[in-house]
Amino acid sequence: MGVQDIIEGKKQWRTHQARVRKLPRDYQIVYREIQKYYFKVGPVDLADGPLLPGIVDFFAEGAAGGKGVLELVGTDVAAFCDDLIKDSDTYADRYQATRNDKTDR
């Protein structure tokens, strides 16, 4: 990864965060909680993948349609998050696999 890649990545991240700040306040709060959750257990390709930008798109459409954020994600936000990444390789899965390998030895 070169310097240009790092600079481009930062530009993309700042643009992404600017889109989040344009959402209504309740959407921003839920988005930040989703983001925290994914940073802890999320998919391995989170930084390069379409998941977070896709959520912002989904939220922007919901806000434009006049829906509340909980109408979109439900009251169990963690279940919403888990459902989005159910078929993805996650850091939590990798950690569990290494724990199981150590236990088997």
Legacy VTK file of the C-alpha trace (Angstrom):
# vtk DataFile Version 3.0
C-alpha trace
ASCII
DATASET POLYDATA
POINTS 105 float
0.000 0.000 0.000
1.546 3.236 -1.140
1.155 6.772 0.069
-1.299 7.553 -2.723
-3.498 4.635 -1.641
-3.523 5.912 1.932
-4.396 9.439 0.806
-7.161 8.158 -1.461
-8.523 5.966 1.340
-8.655 8.945 3.690
-10.474 11.029 1.081
-13.037 8.286 0.585
-13.515 7.907 4.347
-14.002 11.662 4.817
-16.530 11.733 1.975
-18.336 8.801 3.566
-18.418 10.518 6.971
-19.742 13.716 5.357
-22.642 11.673 3.940
-23.346 10.286 7.409
-23.432 13.817 8.871
-26.124 14.771 6.334
-28.486 12.123 7.718
-31.092 13.051 10.368
-29.779 12.887 13.938
-31.525 9.623 14.883
-30.139 7.959 11.764
-26.643 9.193 12.640
-26.879 7.728 16.136
-27.975 4.311 14.870
-25.372 4.386 12.093
-22.562 5.125 14.564
-23.679 2.214 16.753
-23.726 -0.082 13.703
-20.271 1.167 12.747
-18.913 0.495 16.250
-20.427 -2.982 16.205
-18.865 -3.807 12.851
-15.483 -2.443 13.874
-15.524 -4.921 16.776
-16.851 -8.066 15.113
-17.484 -7.116 11.532
-16.513 -8.610 8.247
-12.890 -8.870 7.234
-13.489 -6.783 4.103
-15.248 -3.958 5.977
-12.771 -1.239 5.007
-12.860 -2.024 1.286
-16.342 -3.434 0.961
-19.673 -1.874 0.123
-21.345 -2.584 3.482
-21.034 0.769 5.262
-21.701 2.905 2.166
-24.670 0.654 1.418
-26.101 1.277 4.870
-25.741 5.036 4.351
-27.569 4.700 1.016
-30.314 2.655 2.696
-30.640 5.223 5.483
-30.697 8.153 3.044
-33.549 6.522 1.106
-35.456 5.836 4.318
-34.997 9.391 5.553
-36.090 10.771 2.185
-39.187 8.593 2.428
-40.010 9.998 5.849
-39.461 6.736 7.707
-37.976 6.504 11.174
-34.689 4.682 11.458
-36.172 1.959 13.670
-38.806 1.304 11.002
-35.920 0.332 8.732
-33.694 -1.667 11.082
-36.146 -2.801 13.754
-35.681 -2.493 17.492
-32.864 -5.066 17.634
-30.075 -3.267 15.804
-27.531 -6.013 16.553
-29.783 -8.598 14.869
-30.044 -6.279 11.855
-26.241 -6.075 11.733
-25.786 -9.823 12.125
-28.272 -10.497 9.347
-26.315 -8.276 6.953
-23.068 -10.170 7.539
-24.410 -13.681 8.117
-22.577 -15.099 5.086
-19.398 -13.026 5.489
-16.067 -14.010 6.959
-15.771 -12.006 10.185
-12.970 -11.325 12.621
-15.092 -12.955 15.313
-15.274 -16.149 13.197
-11.528 -16.129 12.647
-10.875 -15.611 16.338
-13.212 -18.453 17.246
-11.495 -20.730 14.712
-8.059 -20.019 16.212
-9.428 -20.674 19.702
-10.868 -23.983 18.519
-7.563 -24.936 16.852
-5.681 -24.281 20.085
-8.204 -26.297 22.063
-7.916 -29.249 19.669
-4.160 -29.436 20.132
LINES 1 106
105 0 1 2 3 4 5 6 7 8 9 10 11 12 13 14 15 16 17 18 19 20 21 22 23 24 25 26 27 28 29 30 31 32 33 34 35 36 37 38 39 40 41 42 43 44 45 46 47 48 49 50 51 52 53 54 55 56 57 58 59 60 61 62 63 64 65 66 67 68 69 70 71 72 73 74 75 76 77 78 79 80 81 82 83 84 85 86 87 88 89 90 91 92 93 94 95 96 97 98 99 100 101 102 103 104
